[in-house]
Structure formats: structure tokens, C-alpha cells
Amino acid sequence: MMSNDQKIKQEPVVMKSFIHPSKRSVDQCHDPASPQRSYSTDDSTLDDDSSLTPDEEDDILRRNLDTIMDSDSLKSLCERLSAMLDTPAASLGRLRGNECDEKINNLVCDILVRLHRLGKENLMKNVRNTGLLALLVKYMDRVAAAPVRQSPGFGGGADDAMDKVALSLRCLSLEETMWIPMGREPGLPQALMQICNDDNQYSAKNTSERCRMNAVWAVSNIAYAPANRPLLAKMPGLIESAVMMASSAGRSHEVRGEAMRLIMNLSSDITNKVNMVRNKNFLSSLIRLLLDASPTVQTRALGTVKNLSSAQVEGKVLLVSFKDGALIEVLARIIHHGLEDPSMYIKALKILRNLCCPQTAETIGNCEGIFALLIKEGSRDEPENTESSSVARKALQMLAGSIRSGPQGTIPPCQSYLLRDVSKQTLCNMSTMSTCAMVLAQHASLGENCFAIATHKETLNTLADMSDSYVVSIKRNALCALRDVTRDSRCAPLLARDRILSPLSRACELSGASYIECRRIALAIVVNISTSNVGGKEIVKKERLMASLARYAAAPDEEDNGLKQNIIRTMMLLLPAV
């Protein structure tokens, strides 16, 4: 029997990034379809002469990109570009605002393309201590703040630059050593999510699906670092943006899948679990995503729920009780139809098992049909279903050992469903009978449930049939349930009828080493029934039962002397009635 404080270990579901299906190396990740500029290889150096016009300075910067890719020069260039982004257009001399924006777009593109061409290691080396990440954050914020598409300013040039920014950050996020720096760069995750957000006017009209995918992909990778998860979850609007993106029918399956991966990675953090299960809007969206048409979104939504289901008891209660068990109903639907996708089927079963505990058992049990479903799944005896059968039986065992009768033996709906479904399912096949016997033995082990079982005629008849089984485990579990029921003095007279006593009489005559325990349990049941006046009168009418009691009492080598003494006392009480 499982104790009430038994914990089910649950490893969090997190997903590392995978290489894009094209499997290109990082230095090949720029879009080959994008037009590539021809770059000068002039060897002149940067000139700080203040007499240069902005146009002339810009031309010198672009001509020298090949020679400035050391950290110090790149840091200086990032500082200049950052200053340009901070400066109002009216202060830039003869450059109009749109012209300045276009030149910034070109420079950002040139820097990133050159860094990619020089290789992944060079890209990573130059990111640190150069201010490149901060520059990209500032650039994304400025582009996202643009109210409408402008040309030649933050228009086509910005779209191209934003694509390269998102792609570069995604490539950086593939490296484990970059997760912490990127996660702690002020404003970087928010800026990446902002360019994906349809609430933003620029993003809704101009951001490409490729750019969206790379941006959310980068944040998902950053969220794989455990230290980043609570920080990301605390960022205002980040989880909401991810949920909106995952739920948007207008987004591609790839973008929605990456948004769902971000949510799943965040849900593996202990602190985040508590906050997520308390967020009703989040839970409502998550339950809808469990039935999404996209297999990727649905699978990762299940992974998220699996992470949340391993929360502490408070979290389990909030999940199960949300909208009167809406999550349990959805999980039941997935399990019922899940054999089409075995991975989702077993995952849904494990989530249901994780959610089962004494505090949630009644709510789960109130979902009509849940016991019949679990009995069916727990009784699958095909080799390929061994794991799912074990998971379903553990869930049943926890529920049966936690559901209790109400005051004065009243039967709550969850207990009524349990007894009804067990009685209906028992005789389907031997595997089902074994599962049902285990469930009833577990349920009867709680003393307050004995009267409910004894007054449920179909359940008693089921136990009587199972006690006649030739399978030792089924017989033992059925007899254990009957023994626990007869320990309640109110129940003993209810079992004193031929439907129960006949199989008990046969069980008392069992011989053989494998049936020793079953025989002793049957004899103990007879003793318990005989303690009532009605029971004693019925037992003395059964000659075979009395003979079995006498043989056991007279046997000199029986080990259970306590049972023998009880039988002797019982026979002494019954003799006057014979």
C-alpha cells in the first residue's frame, strides 16, 4: 500500500535547442537568399578627425569592417553606433532621420555578416566586453518603436537587419557558455520577444516568420540555463507574450512550437511552477493548447503540464481544481485517443499519476469515467504496454487509498464511481480482474470505507467472485478486502449470506503451500462474521465451514497460534447453537 506522503519523483522536461533542419553551421547561418553587398578591403584605419562629415565617417567605418574585428575596435564601433541611436535626428547635422536610420541598418547588417563569416568562435569572442549585445538590444528597441514602415529608413533595411540580429542571437544562444550572459543582458530577452509581439505595430506588419522563429528560439535556448528561468519568468509580459504567440493561429507551426518550448523550459523551475499554477489566465490557455492541432505545440504543452504536475501539493490542488477538473477531462480525452501517438499517451498517463494525492483524489474521482479508463489502461497486458499499465495501476492505487466515505458512511460521488466502475469492469478478463482486486483491497484498507463496500451489493458480489479465482494474487486481494470489511462490526451481519459464505467455505478448504495465506485469511473472515448473532446462526448451518474450523483448531503444527485461539473461542461460542 502506498503511504499518503509518498512522493513521485519527477524530472523536469526541458528542451535544448536543436540545429535548424537545414543543419547549416553557424558561419553559414546568414540567409543565402539575401542580397550580399560587396565590401571594400581598404586598409585605411579609423580616423577620429572631428572635421569629417557623418557621411564620410560612415563610409570609412564600412570600408574598414574587415580590419576592425578585434575586440577593442569593435567596442569602439559599438559605442559610436550606440551614440547614434541615442542622438535625436535633428542633432546629426545634415543627415535627415531616415537617412541616418538606413545607415545604422547597413552598419548593423555589415557587422553581423562579417562576424558570421569569420566563424562562430570569432562571433562569441567579440560579443564579450564589446557592448555588442547592448547595442543590439538598443537597436531592436528603436526598430520596434517605429510606428509605421518607413522608406528608406526603418523599412526594408530594418527588416533585413532585424532578421540578421535575430539570427545572430539565435546562433549565439546555441552555445551553453552564452546562456547566462545573454539571459542577464539588460533588456535582451524582452527585446527579442517584443519583435515577435503582434501587439507591437511594427512587428505585426513587418517582422518575418523567420525573424520571429529565430528570436523566440534564442529566448528558449537562454531559458535552458536553470539560473535564467526565474529571471526570465519575472520579466513583465514575457510569459504572456509566449502564450499569445503559441496560441496564435496566424503564426507558423515552427514559431508556435518554439514559443511553447520557451514556456515548457520556464515551467521546469520550482519557483515558476508555483506562480504559473496560480495564474488562471495562463492555465486556461495551457489547457486549450493541450488539444491544439499542431502535434509540436500539443506535445510541448503536455511537457509543460508534466513539469507543473510535479509541484508541491498546493500546486497539484490548484491544477486539479481549476474550472472543476477541466485539466483531468482533457487528460482523459488524450489518454482515450492516445494510442495513435504513444508518446503523448504515456505522458498524459504520467501527468495524471503525478496529480494523484490524498488532497486531489476526490476531485479527480469526481470526473465520471476516470476509474473505468484507468482500469482499462492498467489491465493492458501486451509487452509494449507494460509501462503504461504500471503507471495507470499506480494512479488507481493512490486514488483508491485516498478516497474516503463521508460522515455516517455516506458515499460521495467519487466513491460511487469507483465502486460502480470496478464492479462493471471486473469480469472482462483475468488482467482486469487482477487490477480490480488490487483496487478494492486498497480501498477497503481504510476503515471508514468498509461500510460503503458492505452496503454496495454489486461490490460484495464482485469480491465473492474474485475470492473463488484460481489466481492466487486475485484471490488474496479479494479475501483481504473482505477481511477488512468484516472488521467493522456493522458489516459482519451484511456478509452473512450464502453468496459470500459459499466461496469462503471453499477457500477454507484450500491446501498447498501457495494457498496457505489465503486459507488463513478466509478463516479469519469466518471468525469475524461469527461475532454477530446473524453471522453465527448462518455459519453453524454450513457443515463444511464448521469442519474447516475444527480441522484448523485441531492441527498441531499451525504457526498462526493467534488465529487458532480465535477459532477455538469462536467454536465454543457456536457450539450451544449447533
N, C-alpha and C positions, 0 to 999 in steps of 0.2 A: 504494500500500500504506500502511495506517495504521501509524504508529510506535507502539511499546508505551507510550510516555509521553504519547500524545495524550490530551488532556483533552476531555471533553464538557461544554460549558457548560450549566449547569442553573439556571434561575431558580427560586427557591423559590416554592412555592404557598402563598399566604396569602389569607385572605378577609376583606375588610372587612365590617362589619355592613351589612345591608340593612334598609330600613324595613319594619316589620311589614306583612303583606299588607293590613291594614286601611288602611295609608298615612295614619294619623292624624298630625297634627302633635304635637310633644312636649307642648304645653299641653293637648292633648286625650287624653293617654295614660292618664288615670285611667279605671278601669273604669266605663263608663256604667251598668252594671247594678248597681253597688254602691250601697247607700243613701247618700245625701248628707245630712249634717246641715245644719240652718240655723244660721248663725253670727251672733252679735251684732256690731254695729258701734259698740259703746260706745267713746267717745273717751277714757275714763279711762286713765291711764298705769300702768305697773307700780309697785307700792309695795313697798319693802323693809322695811316695818314688821315687826319680828320678832314682834309680837303677833298677827299673822294666823295662823289655823289652816291646816294644809296644804290642807283643803278650800277655804277662802276664797282662798288664794293660787292654787290650781289654777283656780278659777273666773275669777279676774281674768286669769290667763295666757290662757285660752281665749277670753275676750271680746275680748282685745286683739290677737289674731293678725293682724288686718288692718292694724294700725298699727305692728307691730314688725318689718316685713320689711326694715329696713335692717340692714347687717352688724353694727353694734355691738349692737343689741337682740337679734338672732338669736344672736349669740355668747354673750350673757348667758343667754339661754334655754337654749341647748345645754349650757352649763356647769351650770345648775340641774338639767336632766334627767339629765345625766351623774352628778351627785352623788346624785340619787335612785336611779339604777341601782346605784351603789356602796354605798348605805346599806342595812344589814340591815333587814328589815321591822320588827323589834322596836323599832327606834330612830326610827320615823316617827310617834311619838305614838299617837293613837287610830286611825290608819289600819291596818287589817289588811293582810297581804301581798297577797292577791288584789285588794283594792280599789285598792291602790297600783299594782299591775300594770295594772289596767284603765285607770286614769287615764294612765299612761305610754303605753299603747297609743293612747288617744284623742289625746293631745298629739302623738305621732309622726305619726299619720294627719293631724291638722289642719295641722301644719307642712308636710308634703309636698304635701297637696292645695292649700293656699294658694300655695305656691311654684310649683306647676304652673299654677295659674290665672293667676298673674302673668306667666307666659311663660317660655320657655326661657332667654332672656338673664338674667332675674332669678334663675332657678334656678342657673345657672352662677356668676353674680356672688356669690351668697350662700353658695355652697359653700366658696369660698376664704376661709381665715383666720377661719372662724367655728366650727370644730370640728364642723360638721355630719357630715362623713364619719366622724370618730372616734366621734361619738355613735351613728351608725347601726351601726357595727361593734360597739360595746358592746351595743347593743340586740339585734342579731342573735345575738350570743354568748349573751346571757342567755335569749332565747327558745329557742334551740337546746339550751340546757342544761336546759330544763324536762323533767322525767321523763315526765310524762303530760299530756294535755289537762286544763286546769283551767277552771272557770267560776265567777265571771265574770272570772277573771284571765287568764293566758296561754292563752286558749281561742279562741272565735270572734273576739274583739277582736284577739288577736295574729295570727291568720290573716289578717285584713283588713289589719292594719298591715304584716305581712311582705310581703304582696302589693304594697303601695304602696312599701315600701322597695326591693324587687327591681325594680319598675317604674321608680322614680326613678333608681336607679343604672344601669339599662339605658339610660334616656334620656340621662343624663349621659355614658355611655360612647360615645354616638353622635358626640360632639364630639371631634375629634382633639386639641384642647388639653387635654382632661381625661384622656387615656390615661396620661400619666406621673404626674400627681398621684394618680390612683386606683390605679395599679399600685404606688406607693410608700407609700400609706397603710397603716400597720402593721395587719395582720390583715384587711384588707378582702377580698382575693381568697379567703383561707381561709374567712372568714365566709360569703361568697356560696356557696362550694362546700359548706360544712357544712350549709346549709339544704336542699341538694339531695341530701345523702348519706343513703341508706336505712339505713346503719348507725346513724344517729342516731335515737333513739326518737321524739323529737318530729317530726322531718322525715318519717320513714317513715309516720307516721299522719296528720299534719296539713297538710303542705305541699302546696299545689295544683300541678297541672301547669303552670299559667300562671306561678306564682311560680318554679317550677324553671326554666322556659324563660327567663324574664327574668334570673334570677340567672346561669345559665351563659352566656347571651347577653352579659351585661355583662363577664364574665371573658374571653370570646372576643374582644370588642372591645378590651379592655385589652391582650390578647396581640398585637394587631396592631402595637403600637409595638415596634420592634426592641429598644429598650433594656429593655423589660419582660420579654421572652421568657426570658432566662436567669434572671432573678429569680423569675419565676413557676415555672419548672421546678424550682428548688431548694426551693420551699416543700414541706414534708413532706406527702405524701399527695395533693397536688393532681392530679398526672397519674394516679395510681391511681384517684382519685375520678372523674375524667373518663372513664377507660376503663371503669370499672364502670357509669357512667351510660349510656355509649354502647352497652354490651353488654347492658343490662337489657331483657329482653323486656316487663317491666311498665311501662316508660316509653313515652310517646308518641313518634311519629316525629320531631316537632319538637324535643323535648328531646334525644333521642339524636343527632339531626343537629347540634344546637348543641354538644353535648359533643364530637362528632367534629371540629367546626370548631375548637374550642379546641386539641385535640391537633394538628391539622394546622398551625395557626398557630405553635404552640410548636416543631414539628419543622423549621421553616424556619431556626432559629438553628443556627449551626455547632457551638457547644458542646453544645447539646441533642441534636443528631444523634448525636454520639459516645455520650452517656450512654444515649440511647434504644436504640441498636442493641446495647448491652451488656446491656440488661435483658431477660432471657429471658422473663419473665412478660409483659412488655409486648409483645414480638414475637409471642408465642403468641396473645395476644388480638387483636393487629392483623391477623394472618393470617386469623383467623376472621372478622373484620369485613369483610375483602375479599369475602367471599361472603354478606354479610348480605342479608336480604330487602328491606331498605329501600334504594331507589336513592340517597337522600341520604347515608345512612351509608356505603354502598359507595363512592360517588364520592369522598367526603372521606377515606375510608380509603386509597383509591388515591392521592389527593393527598398524604397523609402518607408513604406508601411512596415516592412520587416524590421528595419532599424528602429522605428518608433515603438514597435511591439515589444522590444527588449528593454523598454524603460522601466522605471520603478513602478510599484503598484499604483500610485496616483496616475501615472501616465496610461497604464492599461485601462484603468477605470474610465478615464476621460475618452479614450479611443472607443471603448465598447459601448459606453452610454451615449455617445454623440448621436443625436437625432434618432433616439430609441433603437439603437443597434443597426444603423444603416450600413456600417462597415461590415458587420457579420453577414448581413444579407448579401452584400456584394461578393464577399469571400466565398460564401456558399454557392453563388452562381458560377464563380470561376472554377471552384472545385468540381461542380457538377458537369461543367463542359470542358474541364481542363485536360482531359486525356488527349485532346487534339494537340496540345502543347505541354508535354510532360514537365518541362522546366517551370512553367507557370503554375501548373497543378500542384507540384510538390512544394513550391514556395508559398502558395496560398494555404496549404495544409500546415506548414510550419508556422506561419503567422498566426493561424487560429490556435495552434497548440501554445504558442508563446503568450497569447492573450488569456488563456485559461488559468485562473487562480481563484481562491475562495471568494475574493471580493467581486469577481466578474462572472462567476459561474451562473448565477440566477439570470442575469441579463442575457448571457449567451444562450442559456437554455430556453429562454422565452421566445427565441427565434424558432418558430414552428418548422419542423423538418430537419433541424440541425442534427438531432440524435440519429435519425434514420440515415442521414447522409454519412455521418461518421462511422456508424456500424457497418454500412456498406463498404466504405473505404478501408476500414480496419479489418475487414474479413477477406480482402483480396489475398489469395494465396499463390498467385503467379510469381515466379522468381524475380521478374523485373519490377514487381510492385512491393518488394519486401520493405523498402524504406518508407514508402507512403503508408503502408499498412501499420508499421510500427509507430509512425507519427500520429496517425488517427487514433490508435489504441491508447496512446499516452494522453491525448486530449480527452478521450472518453473517461479514462481512469481519473483524471483530475476533476472533471465535471461531476462524475458520479460520486466522488468522495467529498465534494464540496456542497452540493445541493442538499438542502435540509427541509424537512417538513415545518409547517408553521405551528403556532401555538395550538395546543389540544389536538395535535395530529392532523391539522388541516393540510390539504395538499395544494401547494402553489402551482401555477400553470407549468413552470419549468419541470417540476417533478411529475406532473401528469403526462407531459410529453415524453419524458424519459421512460416511465413505466409502460406507456402505450406503445412506443416505438420498439422497445425491447421485446414486448410480448408479440408484436406483429412480425418482427424480423427473425425471431429465434429459429424457427423450423425451416428456414430457407435452405441451409446446407450445414455441414458439420463445422465449417470455419466460422460461419455466422453464429452458430450455437456457442462456440467457444468464446467469441467476443462478448455475446450477451451474458454468458455465465460470469465472466470476469466483471462486467459492468454491475450486475446485481450483487455480486459478492462485495464489491467495493461500496456500493450504495447502502447495503444492509449493515456494513461495519459501523455506521453512525447510528447510535441507539435511537435517536429521535425519528429515524426513518422507518423503524420496524413496524409501527402500527399502520403506516401508509401502505407498506408492502402487504401486510397481512389482510388489509381490507380491500386490496385490489385483486379481485378473483382471478383475472387473466394472468397476473404476475405469479400468483401462487401456483396456478396450474402449469405455468411455464417452468417454474423451479422443480415441480414434481416430475415433469417430463425429463428435464435435464439430469435429475438425480438418478434416472434409470439408464443414462447413457453408458455405453461400454468404454468411452474415452475417459481415462482417469482424471485428467485435468478438468474436464467439464463436470463430471460427477462431483469432484471435490469442491469446486467453486459453488455449485448449486447447493450441496449439503452445508457448506459453510454459511451461505446466506440464510438457509432455513434455521440453522442453529442460532445465528444471531437474532433472528426474528423471534424465536421461541424463548429467548432470554427475557423478553418483555412479558410480564405476567398477563397483560391484556390480550396478548396474541396467542397464547398457548391454546385456549379453547377453540380459536378460529381455525387451527390446524388439525383439530381432532376430527377428521373426516376421512372417508375411505380414499378419496382422490390423493391425499397426502400420505396416509398410513400404509397403503399397499406398496408403493415404491420404497418406503422406508423399511418395510419388512424384508424386502429383497436385499436392500443394502446391508441390513444387519446380518445377513447370512453369507456375506462375501467371504471368500477365503483367498489366500495367496498374498505374497509379500507386497505387491503393488497396491493392494486394496486394504491394507491394514488400517491406514489413516481414515479412509472413507468409512470403514465399518465402525470405528470408534466414534466418528462424528455422528453417524446415524443413530448409534445407541444413545449418545448424549442428547440428541433431539427427542428421542422417545422419553427419556427421563424428564426433560423439560416439559413436554406435553402432559405427562402424567401428573404434574404438580397441580393441575386444575381438576376439579371434580368431573367436568365433562370429559377431559382428556383421559383421566384414569378409567372411567367407565368404558370408553371406546377401546382403549388399549387391551383391557382384560378380555375383550371379545376376540382379539386376534391371537389365536393359539401360536402361530409361527413367531409373532413378536415376543410373546412371553417365553417361548422356548429359547429364542436367541438371547434374551436377557439372562435366563437361567444358565445357559452354557457359558456365557462370558463370566458370570459371577462365580461359577464353579471351576473355571480354568485356573490351574495353579501357577502358570508361567506368564500371565499377562503383566506387562510392565506398568500400565497406567492404573495404579492402585487407587488413585482418587476417583476415577470413573467407576472402578469395580465397587468401591464403597457406596457410591451414589446409587448404583444399580441394586445393590443389596438392600439399601434403605427403601428404594422405590418398590421392590418386590414385597417387602414386609408391609408396606402401606397398601399394596394392591391385593395381597392375599385375602384379607377379610371380604373383599368384593368378589372374589372368584367363586 
